[in-house]
Amino acid sequence: MKVCTDACVFGAFANHIVRRTPNTIHILDIGTGTGLLSLLLAQDTAAFIDAVEIDNGAYQQAQENFNSSPWKERLSVFNTDVLQFQADKKYDCIISNPPFFEDDLRSDNEEKNKAKHDSSLTLQQLVHAVDANLNEDGIFFVLLPYHRMHYFEMEAKKAGLFVDEKLLVKQTTKHDFFRSCLSFSRKETKPHVVTLTIKNNEGVYTDEFISLMKDYYLHL
C-alpha cells in the first residue's frame, strides 16, 4: 500500500498543472499516507507543504521519509484528523488521495481499512475540509476510482468547486478506465479531458506513460 502506480500518475498529473501556476507557495496534502504525493510535489516546486495523516504508523513513516529527503526544510507532517486540523493560512493548492473503497469488501486489518475505505474520511467530509482550507484562487487535486468521479463532482459543485482538468486512466487498451485524476478550482469552466493507458497489450509501458513519469521513476 505504500506506493502504487496510480498514485504516482496522480502526483505527476498534479505537478504538471502546478508548474503552470508559479504562485503556489503553500500546499496541503490530506491523508498523506507515507508522504508520496508531498515528496513528488516537493521535487518539482519550491512550495512549503503541510501533510496531514490520521494513522500514527503512516505518520511516523511519512516523517521518516520527509526527514530523509532533500526537501525536508519545506515539508511538515501532522498526526491528526484533517477535520480537526487548524492552519494559520489558506492554501494555494490542496491534494488528496482519499480512502475511497466504501462499497467494497473490508479487511480485518483496521489500518488498511482506514487507508482504503472511507471509514475515517468520507468524500463529503473531504469536500468540506477542502472548502475550509483552500484560498479563492487555489487548486484542488483528488484521485478517485473512475466510478466515483461523477458523484464527487456533484458534491464538490455544491461547495463551489468545479472541475478544470481530468486525466482518465486505464491499465491497458483492453481494460476500462479505473482511476480519475481531477483538478478543481472555484471558477466554473469547461473541463479539459485527456486519457492515459499505462501499458500496451504486451505489458510494456506506453510512450505516454513514460513521458509523464520519466522525472520520477529511476528506470523507464
Secondary structure as GFF3:
##gff-version 3
##sequence-region A 1 220
A	DSSP	alpha_helix	5	18	.	.	.	ID=ss1
A	DSSP	beta_strand	26	30	.	.	.	ID=ss2
A	DSSP	alpha_helix	36	44	.	.	.	ID=ss3
A	DSSP	beta_strand	48	52	.	.	.	ID=ss4
A	DSSP	alpha_helix	56	67	.	.	.	ID=ss5
A	DSSP	three_ten_helix	72	74	.	.	.	ID=ss6
A	DSSP	beta_strand	75	78	.	.	.	ID=ss7
A	DSSP	beta_strand	91	96	.	.	.	ID=ss8
A	DSSP	alpha_helix	110	116	.	.	.	ID=ss9
A	DSSP	alpha_helix	123	133	.	.	.	ID=ss10
A	DSSP	beta_strand	134	145	.	.	.	ID=ss11
A	DSSP	three_ten_helix	146	148	.	.	.	ID=ss12
A	DSSP	alpha_helix	149	158	.	.	.	ID=ss13
A	DSSP	beta_strand	162	170	.	.	.	ID=ss14
A	DSSP	beta_strand	177	185	.	.	.	ID=ss15
A	DSSP	beta_strand	192	197	.	.	.	ID=ss16
A	DSSP	alpha_helix	207	213	.	.	.	ID=ss17
###
